[in-house]
Amino acid sequence: MPFDRHFIDQLLNWFNIHSRDLPWRHTYEPYHVWISEIMLQQTQMDRVVFYFTRWLERFPDIATLAFAEEDEVLSCWEGLGYYSRARNLHRTAKLLAEQGNMLPACYESLVKLPGIGPYTAGAIMSIAFNQDFPVVDANIERLFARLFDIATPIKSRENKKLVWQKAAEMLPAGKSRIFNQALMELGALVCLPKKPLCSQCPVIHWCKAHRLDMIHERPVLLPKKKIVFIEMATGILVRGGKILIQKRQTNDVWANLWEFPGGRLKEGETPQQAVVREFLEETGLHVGMTEEITSVRHSYMHYRVILHGFFCDVVAEEEKEPALHAAQENRWVSFSELHRFAFPAGHRKLIDYLRNNSGI
Ligand code: SF4
């Protein structure tokens, strides 16, 4: 059986020697483990270490996070994407602040908190509290697909059930903190997606895919989602040295982030026409373009977005204040104040471009 005593010893010895020095591993403080697990859900480790360290400088504990302004929380998260994670961290911190500023050492209580699902609850229970709970992340899914030579597609429901069951069966009592991390670390550092480093693998003798020469057939992947290209345009309106920004509504993926007015191009529209239309729809202002700034590109999930940016001015009713047809709030701010607000990635790239390439 692949999960015999010797397998576990090999794996844990390897982890003791090769595990990365990550900040949340210094104390396994539950707040630190929770923040790291939420950040790691959609982000590479290198970036998470930077963001985690900065986050703890700003929000060193649950109480500080609970009493922070949401704009500040989102601003500290900016660049990590998937902002619902930051909003849920904030909501959960507020709930915990009413209960003594502690994360509960109880799986059933953890999964009731905003943003904490079965995976994160299992990770907190095992890594922070060293309780016997299995976890399965993408690294473990891939590792198991090879270790057990699993032929079902890795993202299928059937496979997920199977790997969680195996993770639970393998778990050595009282060692889940180290064991779960060792599996994840082995997947992240050795059993790599394209070229696994089998010659460095501590569990090579238990690996069925290696024995059967099936490593490159495992895991079985489902066909990739089609890439969707999106073209957007936005306008920077300057009045009296201040720039118009508006805060998005609370009901979409970029809820509560700030932006310059603009949006997606309609069929047959030029980017300039889209800015004029969007400004009118969103703010009631008639604008014209004065200068094209640049076009920036960014990606999220299977979307590829190109955002065209323009300077614009109001062509009529110069002093009219912008309406709030598509936003919950707007402000006129100086360029140097923009860093205090959280923007979606495309708008932040535009700001960075202006900082590096214009006299603003
Ligand atoms: S032997 Fe190779 S394929 Fe098998 S678990 Fe180790 S690294 Fe992965």
Boltz pocket constraint, residues with backbone or C-beta under 6 A from the ligand:
constraints:
  - pocket:
      binder: B
      contacts: [[A, 143], [A, 146], [A, 147], [A, 190], [A, 191], [A, 192], [A, 196], [A, 197], [A, 198], [A, 201], [A, 202], [A, 203], [A, 204], [A, 207], [A, 209], [A, 210], [A, 215]]
      max_distance: 6.0
